[in-house]
Amino acid sequence: MTTGFASGRVLRPTTKVLPEHARGHNRSLVLQTLYRLGQRSRADIARETGLTRVTVSDLIAELIGENLVIEIGQREDARPGKPATLLDLNRDAFQIVGIDLSEYATFRGALLDLDGKILERAELPLASSVGDAAADKVIALAATLIEKANRPVLGIGVGSPGVVDLAGVVLTAPNLGWIGRDLQGALTERFGLPVIVINDANAAALAEHSFGAAMGDMMLVKIGHGVGSGLLLGGTPLFGSRFAAGEIGHVMVGTNGGEVCVCGKIGCLETWLATPRLDALLAAAMTSDEKNEILREAGERLGIALAPVVGALDLAEIVLSGPTELLDGVLASATIETLRARTMPEFHGNLVLRMTTLGEDIVLRGAAVMVLSGQLGVS
């Protein structure tokens, strides 16, 4: 079964639960409680979720039968009577394949457990592959990781650059030469497993929400082969009416200068900020002052692009994800200074700009969140 990663699923439900959906909703509540809080008794779960004890017992029996929940043993309890039996999510029951297509030189993948811990890794050099050749490498990477699994694979999550719709079709990814590429369909057909493909920056934002330090409304800017961003508002991912929310890499920044972008325009944010461009400019720089000026200008251009978004959405924080040696320091300082200079200090003077806490594995761990949410209803 293929499950689309629909807006609002699990992270923050926003619609009324209809009677015909109630059992699935209650099942997710039980699993989410165990996933986040750990060992609990049936009575604990009933109190945490507001469900009746009869409903909880019925659901637990079903989940134990599916090997999703296990009994740990009796609680050491000073109270009189029979000690309660503790339950937990069976965190060793399944493994997840995560794939990150955001880097410009390498496709990276990992086998993860249900807590987002990386168990095995694999990668393939991109070697300038585009079109069918690039898609074939994604399939080959997934096959390698599935072979490494020693538990049933719950699903495959992929973070891809470009604009990706809710069916996992990459509508456009200029750096990979993809237009209308049904990557989710191809992987599902090849492996017969649940597959979810979303934009890499959106995957990274989900990882920061579930495994990182996200505290409120947030924009995560992912810098690698290209530049993109993911938005979480009220705990819900924002995809946009054409699935292109956060596609800031191909927004022209300022009115002066810039190189020709792969999309054909001049001066897109990617021409100032993408990792290959920054690496090349820094390699050619002769002095530390020249290098700092390159990073400062890149940070200013990023601040110019982000200021209208921060002003419109009243964001609490901006999170940067990408090479720490490029982003953390001069570039980040120039970005926050530009942001504060271009927005109202009464509202945005305390805006936080920081590096992600999840490092280079953020998209891989976001892939795990996608599969967990789509298949188990937890995040």
C-alpha positions, 0 to 999 in steps of 0.5 A: 500500500502506498500512502501519501504524506497528506498535510496535517497527518499526525503532526497536528490534526485539524479536522473533525474525526468522523465515526468511520475514521474513529478506530484508526484515529484511536489506534494512532493515539495509542501508538503515539502515546507509547512512542513518545512516552514509553512504557505505560500500562493500559490504565495509563494509556486510557488516562493519557488519551481520554479513551475508555479502558475497554477501547484501549484494551481492545486496541492493545490486543489488536496491536499485540497481534500485529507485533506492534506493541509488546508486554514488558512485564509487571510494574513494581508498585507499592499499591495493593492489588495486582501490579499493572502490566507495562506495554511499549511500542515494539521498537525492534519490529520494523526498520525503515529505509531513508534516502537523501537526494539533496547533496550535489555529489552523492545520493545517501541512504540509511537503514533506521530503526523506529526511533530514527537511529541509523543502523546501516548506511549506503551511498552512490556517487551521483557523477553528474547523473540526470534523468533516467540515470539518476532515477536508476541510482535511487532504485539501486540505493534502495535495493542495497539498503533493503538487502541490509535489513534484518527486520521487516521494512516498514517503508521507504522514505525519500527526500528529493530536491525540487517540487514534489506533489503529495503523490510523490511525483517530482514535478520539477527538479532542475539539478537532476533533470527531472520533470514529472518523474513519478519516483514514488510510483517507480519505487513502489512498483520495484519493491512492493513496499509503502513509499513516500517521496517529499521535498528534501527540505520538507523532510528536514523540517519534519525531522527537526520537529520530531527529533530536533529542537523545534519550538514553534512556527519554523522555517528550515532552509536546506542548502546543498545541491540547491536551496530550498526550505520547509515550513511548519506552522502550528505543527503542520507542514505547509506544502502550498497550492502547487506543492512549491511552498518554500521553493526559495532557491529560484527566487531572484534576490535583489536587482544587481548581479548574480550568475545564470541559474540552471532554471534560466533566470539570472541572480536566483538565490541558488546562484549565491548560496548553493554549496557547489557555487560557494565551494568554488568561490572560496577555493579561488579566494586568496585571503581570509578577508576575501572568503569572509566577504563571499560568505557575508554576501551570501548571507545577506542575499539569504536574509533579503529572500527570507525577510518578506517570509518572516514578516508575513508569517511571524516566524519564531525561528529560522533553522539552517541545514547544510555544511556547518563550515559554510553556514555557521559563522559569517554567513549566519551572522549576515543573514540574521543582521539583514533579517532584523534590518528588513523587518519590524524590530517590535515583532522580529527583534527576538527572531532566532536563527540557528543551525539544525541539531541533527547534522547531515543526517537530517533528511534521512531522519525526516524520511523515517518521520514520513514513514512512521507517520504514514504507516503507524500514525506516529511522529 
